[in-house]
Amino acid sequence: MHFGVFDLFKIGIGPSSSHTVGPMKAAKVFVERVLAEADGKAVARIETELYGSLALTGLGHGTDTAVLLGLEGSDPARINPDTIADRLARIREEKTLKLADGQMVAFNERADLDFRGDIRLPFHSNAMKFRALDEAGDVLREEIWYSIGGGFVIDEQEAGRNSAADVKEGEPFPFNSAAELLEIGEREGLSIHRIMLANERTFLPEDTIRAGVDGLWRAMEDCIDRGLKQDGILPGGLNVRRRAPKLYRDLVAEPVDPKKDPLAAMDWINLWAMAVNEENAAGGRVVTAPTNGAAGIIPAVARYFDKYHRDQDDEEALQRFFLTAAAIGSLYKKNASISGAEAGCQGEVGVACSMAPAAPSPATVANPAHIATAPALRWDPTPVLPCYPVASPAQPPATHPPAPPPPQPHGP
């Protein structure tokens, strides 16, 4: 089963890949299926039930917002975050949902969006049920969906097969462990990023892959830059003030060349990670890396690599960076979990901390074994982070996590 760079890195909105991005995608697909099979019958109402973690912490993670916008046909990769507040106000004031085909459907939030924290479905804690009804109250369609982390969603049938309907197979170099990845590299004479690129080309043209990676990097840079400028209080009711803009102004006012003082680089890396995390907490546009909860680490390391270690004539460096990081992230997705609901916040942050130090390696060393060692070195010391209490917003420590991993030596 192939998990590629565009599975691990996806453009979406904050604050959570499992509680915001996933439910929006599931709601959107459900309505598309309803409209495709309605056979001329008008949809009168759509009911949603949220279970387990989605119910218990959903209000603090924008799950209600995600569901409403998804039912209206919004896609997390394309929605403009600046329009969300006005759209929610319209839905709640007019008490209607506007479906993708233009139908206006009555919507009573208290009755039609039910948080069932007392129920946990057996397959996964992040579960939801959608039900579409006609004017007579008859069920047009009913589905259960699971948001399994990192923006991945599957319906109940896919859960029964333990695989998504759009599962990718047939790549030339499948691997399920680091040992297999290294064996392929030695046998074929390929670096890790070349193995990943060959696998990606099974499903997409190479120019599409390269353009997609460039788009991911632009979205990450835009997120960092926006986070450095946006002052104010983060949503969620805890009155947490954004810290990144002031820290940015302080660093600019007293500049230290990171090339002369290695520790100065960590100030900037921490700042860039914090800028992304605060944008995520505010519901801004972010890239799952590999989740929203861990979204600040890889962009921060990537910017440090790009500014201070990339050969300016090397236009392939960031392509190698993200392909290598995706190879490492795919091992966790296949063998463990990247989901905070399953592995805890320390799990998703630990995966990002493993992906980040491996990614710059292709530009500095040629030995894939050294690259594969870096993730293991960073996973072990990852601090244990508490996850969100019931009904809590995505705020500290999620917005202010431990520092991204410092640059690692890749020698023996």
LUMTOR-835977 format. One record per residue (C-alpha): x, y, z; residue in one letter. Coordinates in steps of 0.05 Angstrom, whole numbers, plus 32768, in hexadecimal, padded with zeros to 4 digits. Example, Ala and Ser with C-alpha at 12.3 -4.5 7.8 and 13.67 -1.06 7.14 Angstrom:
<recs>
80F67FA6809CA;81117FEB808FS;
</recs>
This chain:
<recs>
800080008000M;801D80437FEAH;801E80808016F;803F80B97FF1G;805381007FF9V;800D811A7FEBF;7FEF80EB801FD;801D81028056L;801D814C8042F;7FD8816A8032K;7FC281B28030I;7F8881BF805FG;7F7181EB8098I;7F7B81EA80E3G;7F7781D88119P;7F77818C8110S;7F82815C80D7S;7F58812680F9S;7F2381548118H;7F1D818A80E2T;7F3A8174809FV;7F20812C80A3G;7ED8813C80B7P;7ED381728081M;7EEA8141804CK;7EBB810A8065A;7E7F813A8067A;7E8E81528021K;7E93810C8003V;7E5380F68027F;7E2A812D8008V;7E4881207FC4E;7E3180D87FCAR;7DEC80ED7FE1V;7DE3811D7FA6L;7DFD80EA7F75A;7DCA80B57F8CE;7D8F80E07FA0A;7D6880CC7F62D;7D43810E7F5FG;7D31810E7FA9K;7D3E814F7FCDA;7D68814D800BV;7D42816C8045A;7D728163807FR;7DB78148808EI;7DC7812F80D4E;7E0D812480F0T;7E2280FE812EE;7E6A81038148L;7E8780CD8174Y;7EC280C281A2G;7EFA80F3819CS;7ED6811C8167L;7E9D81288197A;7EC7813281D6L;7EFA816381B9T;7ED781788179G;7EBF81BC818FL;7F0681D081A0G;7F2081B7815EH;7EED81D4812EG;7ECB8192811ET;7E8781B4811DD;7EA181E880ECT;7EC281B380C1A;7E82818980BCV;7E5681C480A9L;7E8581DD8073L;7E9181978059G;7E46818B8053L;7E4481CB8028E;7E7981AE7FFBG;7EB981CF8014S;7EFC81AE800BD;7F3181B98041P;7F6781C2800CA;7F4181FA7FE8R;7F16821E801BI;7F298266802AN;7F3282698076P;7F2082B38075D;7ED982A2805ET;7EC9826F8093I;7EAD829D80C9A;7E7B82BF809AD;7E64827C807ER;7E58825F80C3L;7E32829D80D8A;7E058296809AR;7DF8824C80A8I;7DE6825980F0R;7DBD829780E3E;7D95827C80A8E;7D94823580C4K;7DA282178080T;7DDA81F2805CL;7DE881FF8013K;7DFB81BD7FF2L;7E2A81B87FB7A;7DF181B47F85D;7DD181F47FA1G;7D9B81D27FCCQ;7D8B81F7800CM;7D8281C68044V;7D6481D78088A;7D9681D280C0F;7D8A81D4810BN;7DCF81CF812AE;7DB681B8816ER;7D8E817F814FA;7DB7816F8111D;7DFE816F812DL;7E0381418169D;7E4281388193F;7E3E80F181AFR;7E7B80EE81DDG;7E5B80B38201D;7E64808681C4I;7EA5806C81A7R;7EA180428169L;7ED08005816AP;7EF88013812BF;7F138058813EH;7F07808F8171S;7EFC80C4813BN;7EB980AD811EA;7E7D80D18101M;7E3A80BE80E2K;7E1680E580ACF;7DCD80DB809BR;7DA780FD8061A;7D5B81008066L;7D2481138034D;7CE6813D8042E;7CC18100805DA;7CF980F1808EG;7D1080B38068D;7D5A80A68067V;7D7980B28023L;7DBF809D8039R;7DE4808F807AE;7E2E80848082E;7E62807D80BAI;7EA6809D80AEW;7EE8809B80D4Y;7F1D80D180D5S;7F5C80A880E2I;7F9180DE80E7G;7FB8810B80B8G;7F79811E8092G;7F6C80D6807CF;7F2380C0807DV;7F02807E806EI;7EB98068806FD;7E9D802B8093E;7EA47FFD8057Q;7EED8011804FE;7EF880078099A;7EDC7FC08092G;7F0F7FB2805CR;7F447FD68085N;7F577FFE8047S;7F3E803B8022A;7F1A80347FE0A;7F50805E7FBDD;7F8A80357FD8V;7FC8803B7FACK;7FED7FFE7F97E;801D7FE97F60G;805980157F6EE;809C7FF87F57P;80BE7FFB7F9BF;808D7FEB7FD3P;80AA7FED8019F;808D7FE4805EN;80CA7FED808AS;810B8014808AA;81317FD3807FA;81097FC7803FE;8114800F8029L;815F800A8033L;81617FC68010E;813E7FE47FD3I;816F801E7FD2G;81AB7FF17FD4E;81907FC17FA0R;81797FF67F6FE;81AF802A7F7DG;8179805D7F8FL;817580917FC6S;813780947FF2I;811A80CF7FCEH;812580AD7F8AR;8100806F7FA3I;80C6809C7FB9M;80C580C27F78L;80C380817F50A;808880697F7AN;806480AC7F73E;806C80A97F27R;8040806A7F27T;800580967F38F;801680DC7F1FL;804080FB7EE8P;808381157F00E;8074815D7EEFD;803481587F18T;805B813C7F53I;808F81737F50R;805A81AA7F49A;8034818C7F84G;8071818B7FB1V;808081D37F9DD;803881E47FB0G;803F81C47FF4L;807E81EB8002W;805D822D7FEDR;8022821F801BA;805282118055M;807982518048E;8038827A8043D;8021825C8085C;8063826E80A8I;806182B5808DD;801882C080A0R;802682A580E6G;805E82D780EFL;8030831280E2K;7FEE82FF8103Q;7FE9831C814AD;7FAF8312817AG;7F8D82DD81A4I;7F848296818BL;7F3D827C8188P;7F26824A81BCG;7F15827381F9G;7F57826B821FL;7F7082B1820CN;7FB2829781F1V;7FD782CE81CDR;7FFF82BF818ER;804982C0819ER;806A82B9815AA;806283018141P;8084831F817EK;80BC82EB817DL;80C682FB8134Y;80CC83458141R;80FD83378179D;812A830C814DL;8129833F8115V;813B83778145A;81788352815FE;819083268125P;81C382EF812FV;81DF82CA80F3D;81CC828080FBP;820A826E80D3K;8235828C810AK;820D82768146D;81ED8231813CP;81BE823B8177L;81A282798156A;8185824C8120A;815A822A8154M;8139826C8166D;81228273811EW;810E822A8117I;80E4822E8156N;80C58270813EL;80B2825380FAW;80938215811BA;806C8240814CM;8053826D8113A;8035823080F0V;80188213812FN;7FF582548141E;7FD9825980FBE;7FC082128103N;7FA082228146A;7F7D825E8126A;7F5F823380EFG;7F8D824D80B9G;7FA88229807BR;7FDD81F6808DV;7FFC81B78070V;7FF581768096T;803C816180A6A;8028812A80B1P;7FEE814680DCT;7FD6818B80EEN;7FEA81818136G;803381788120A;802F81A880E5A;806481D980FCG;80A181AC8101I;80B0819980B9I;80A281DF809BP;80D281FD80CFA;810A81CC80BFV;80FD81D38074A;8103821F8078R;8144821980A0Y;815F81E8806DF;814982148033D;81668254804FK;81A8823B806CY;81BB81F88050H;819E81F0800AR;81CD81FE7FD0D;81A982387FAEQ;81B682177F6AD;819781D67F81D;814F81DC7F6BE;814181937F7CE;815281987FC6A;810C81A47FE0L;80F0816D7FB4Q;8121813D7FD4R;8110815A8018F;80C5814B8015F;80CB81087FF0L;80FC80EF8025T;80D18108805EA;809480E68040A;80BA80A3803CA;80C780A68087I;808180BD8097G;80638085806ES;80858051809AL;8060806C80D7Y;801E806F80B1K;80268026809BK;8040800880DBN;802780338115A;7FFF80748112S;800480BE8105I;7FC180CC8127S;7FBF80F38167G;7F8080CE817AA;7FA5808C8177E;7FEE809C8188A;7FE480DC81B1G;8001812081A1C;8046810381AFQ;803A80D18177G;802B81038140E;806181338157V;809280F9815CG;808480E58114V;8091812D80FDA;80D2812E8125C;80E780EE8102S;80D5810880BDM;80F7814B80C5A;8141813980D1P;81408104809AA;812781348066A;81648162805EP;81938126805BS;819381188010P;81B3815C8004A;81EC814E8035T;81F981038037V;81F180CB8005A;81EB80908033N;81A1807C803BP;81B28057807CA;81C78099809CH;818680B88085I;815D807F80A3A;8183808680E5T;817080CF80EFA;812580C180FAP;8134808D812FA;816280BC8154L;812C80F18157R;80F180C4816AW;810F80AA81ABD;811680ED81CFP;80D3810981B9T;80B3812481F8P;806F8109820DV;803A813E8201L;7FF6813F8221P;7FBC813C81F1C;7F7F816881F5Y;7F5081628230P;7F06815A8220V;7EEA819581F8A;7F2D81BA81F8S;7F4381E681BEP;7F8281D98196A;7FAE820481C1Q;7FEE81FA81EBP;801281CB81E9P;7FF881BD81A3A;80068204818BT;8048820981B0H;806881C481ABP;80AF81B081BAP;80E481CC818BA;80ED81AA8148P;8129817B8147P;816C819E813EP;8196818C8102P;81B18146810CQ;81F4812880FAP;81EB80F180C7H;822E80CE80CEG;8238808980ECP;
</recs>
